[in-house]
Amino acid sequence: MAYQSKWQYLPTEGINSASMALDRMPVLEIVDLVLAEDKKVVAAVQKERERIAHGIDIITAALKKGGRLVLVGAGTSGRLGVLEAAEMPPTFSTKPELVQAIMAGGQEAMFRAREGVEDNFEEGGRSIVRLRIGKRDVVIGVSASGITQFVRGALTVARKKGARIIFVTCWPGTELQNFVDLIIAPSVGPEVIAGSTRLKAGTATKMVLNMLTTVSMVRIGKTYGNLMVDVKTGSEKLKDRAQRIVSMVTGADPDEAKALLVRAKWNVKIAIVMKKTGLSAAQAGARLRRAHDSIREALGEDIEVPV
């Protein structure tokens, strides 16, 4: 009887006929092949646009009610989740607890692969218990293949705790459709190197996670237009960006913008509200808190900008 593998029929394990002679191709041909395959990623993600929008609505509603966002993954998928979580505080001044990532194998696995940890269903569940996930939270399971046991264990416990569940995978046929609230599954096809999901699958996953986190932050008031008004100003470059943002939004000249930021302790939102209302830094900060930290709400502007 021929050997039957439970993995061999997964899209992420497929053999790409275009790259069968990969190791004998000229370098430029390989580059062209990779570029041609990568073009398929955007089309695959675009087909999931409505599901992505639904995921953003789920996350936004949870964050507005005081919930957290937790991303769970192993290998490349886990590292992409860590990257999203790590970028939220410097970009949007969120607390580290708001968006977190769980990586199979822990922090060490971020930099050095730990084989086998992705197969531990029970440890995935324990990782959720340690974070005390609850009904207000959203958990995003990230698994290119769709069958990573660590992720499935985490989602199983998260579901029991009442959290909303989003599953990001590159296997549209996953049977988890009846278990989670939402599946986002861009079908990118077989990789240039069979099974190497850090390629097209990784790119598609990064695109999806970028939209889920970034647009959710926009929807809870972390930008003003397309400006990064919640940026942390921990470097000269970021202080310069803050100064330019205040000037752009308020019309203040660079010196006045810097003076406003100094009085606002380099809080861009407070500096903008100060200039537009004439309030002191303390008064502007209080108004922003009452307005759920939204500049538009604090200024009485329309939240929905007409197109």
N, C-alpha and C positions, 0 to 999 in steps of 0.2 A: 504494500500500500504506500502510495506516495506521501511524503511528509507534507503536512498542512500547517502553515504558520498562521497565527491569529493576526499577525501584522502585515502579511504580504499583500493583502487587498486594500490596504489603506492608501489613499491618494498621496500621502506624504512619503510613502515607501515606493511609489511608482518609478518606473524606468523611463527616462526621457529619450525618445528615439533620436532627437536632434543632437544629443551629446554622446552618443554611443562611442564615438571615436575621439573623445575629449582629449585624451593624453597624447594623441598624434596630430592634433590640430595646431596650426600656427597661432601664436599668441593673439594677434589682432583678430583672428576668426573667433577665438574663445571670448574675447572682449565683446565682439559684435553679438555673439550668441547669448551671452549673459544679458546684454542690453535688450535684445529682442525678447528674452524671457521676462525681464523685469517690466517691460511695457504691459504685460498681461496682468500685472499686480493691480494697477490703478483700475482697470476695467472690472476685475474681480471684486475689489473693495466697493466700487461704485454700485454694484448690484445689491450691496448690503446697506445702502444709504438710509433706507427707511428704518431698518432694524437698529442702525447706529443712532439715529435720531431718537428712537424709542428708548434706547439705553441711556442716552443723555438725559431724557426726561426722568427716568427712574433715579439716576444719580442725583440730579438737581433737586428733586423733591426730597430725597433723603438728607442731603446736606442742609437744606433749608430747615429741616426739622431737627437738626442737631446730630444727624447720623454721621457715620464714617464710611470711607471707601477703602476696601482692602483687596489687593490684587494677589493672586496665588498662582505660582507656577514652578516649573523645574527646568533646568537647562537654559537654553536660549529664551524660552517663554518666561521663565522666572526672572531672568536678568532684565528683560524688557519691562516687566512689572516693577522691578526695583528702580529702574531708570525713571519711570513715570513718577513714582512716589518721591524719589530724591529731588526731582526738579520742581515740585510744587512749592515748597517753602521759599526758595530764592526767587521764583518767578511771581508768585501770588501772595507771598507773606502768610501762608497758611501755617498752622501749628503742625508739627511733625506727626501728631496723632491723627490728623484729619484724613490724610491719604497714606496708607501703609502698604508694604509689600511683604509677602511671605515667600521665601525661597527655599525649596527643598534642599536640605543639606546645610542650611544656615548661611551666615555671612561668608564663610570660607568658600562655599560653592560659587559665590559670585565671581571669584577670581581664578579658581581652580576647580575643574569639573570633578564631581564626586559621583562616580558611577553607582547605580543601584538605589540611590536615595529616592528617585522618582517612583520606585515600585512600592513604597511603603504607604499603604492606604491608611493605616492606623495613625502614623505620625502626621499625616495631612490633617486628620481630624483633631489630633491633640493641638496642632498649631492654631486652630480656630478657637479651641477652648481657652488656650492661654491668652488670647486677645479679648476674651469675654464678648464675643460677637453677639449682638442682639437684634431685635425687630427693627430698629431704626437704621441699621447698617446695610450696605450693599457690598457683596463679595463678587469679584470678577475672577472666575477661573480661566486661566490661560493655558491652553494645551494644543499645539499645532496638530498633533496626531489625534487628539480627542479621547485618548484612552489612558493618559497618565494617571496612575493610581493615587499618587500623592495628592493631586488636584481633586480627583473624585472623592477621596476621603474628606478633604477639606470642605467641599461643597455639600457632602452628605450631612456633616455636622452643622454647617451653616444653615442649611434648610431646616433642620430640627430646631435650631435656635430662632427661627422666624425671619432670618435675613432675606433680602431680595437677592436673587442669583442671576448673574449674567455670565454666559460661557462664550469665550472667544476661541475659535478653533479654525483649522483649515480642512476639516472633514465635515462637509455638509450632511453626510449620512449618519452622523452620530445619533445613537438611540437616547441621548440625554434630553431630547426635545420635550419629553413629557415630565422631566424632573426639574428643569430650571425655568425661570421667568422669561428668559430671552437667550436665544443663540444667535451669535453673529459669526458667520462661517464663509469667508471669502474662499472661493475655489480656485486656487492658483495653479493647479496641475503639478506634475512631477518636477522635481528640482534638476538643475543642471548636473549636480552630483547627487545621485539617488539617496534619499533619506536625509540630506543635509538641510534641515529646516531653518537654519540661520540665514538661508538665502531668500527665495521668494516668500516662503511662509513667514519668515522673520520680518521682512519688509512690510508685508500685508498686516501682520499683527501690530507692528509699530504704528502704522497709519491709523488703524482702528483705535488703539489705546490713546494715541495723540488726540484724536477727535473726542473720545469719551471724556478724557480728563480736561482738556483745554476748553471745550465748549461748555462743559459743566461749570467751570470756573467763570467763564464769561457770563453765564446765566445767573450766577449768584453775585454779580456785581464786581468781579475782580479786574475788570477793564473799564475804560471810559472810551467808547468807540473802539478803536484797535490799539489803544495806548496802554502800556503796562503800568497802570497807576498804583498797583500794590507791590511794585518791585522793591526788594531790599537793597539799600544803598550802601553796601559794604565795601565798595571799591571806588576808585576815582572814575572809572568808566561808567559805573552805575549812578554815581552822583551827577555826572555830566548828563546822563540820560534823563534823570529826574528833573534837572534844571531845564532841559529842553522841553520836556513834557509840560511842565508848569507854564513855561513861556508860550507854548503852542496853544494850550487850552485857554489861558487867561489873557493873553496879549501882553503880559508883563515883559519888560526887557530882561536880559540875562542877569543883571545885577539885582533887580528887584525879585526875580524868581529865586535866586540864591538866598536872599534875605528872608523871603517867605519860608523857604525850606529850613533855614536855620532856626527860625522861630517855631516851626512845626516839628522840630527835631527830625528833619529829613523824611517826614511822612508826606508823600506826594498828595494824597487825597485831602489831608487837612490843609495843606498849602493852597490847593485849588479852591476849596470852600472858603478859606479865609479871604482870598483875593476877590472872589465873586460875590461875597456877602458882606465883607467888612468886619466880620466877626474876629474875635481873638482866637488864638490857637486852642485854648481850652473850650471855648464856645463852639468852634468848628468841630472839634473832636466829639463833643457831646451831641451835636446835631447829627453827625455821621452815625453815631451809635444808635440813636433813635431811628435812623433811616436804614438800619440793618447794614451799615457800612457801604451803602450805595450812593455814589456822588449824585447821580441823576435824581434819586429820591430826596436826597438832602437839599438839592437845589430846586425841587419841584418841577423837574423836566420830565418829559414823556419817557417811560421805560422802553416801550416798543417804538423804535425809530422807523417811520414809514419808508418804504422803498421807492 
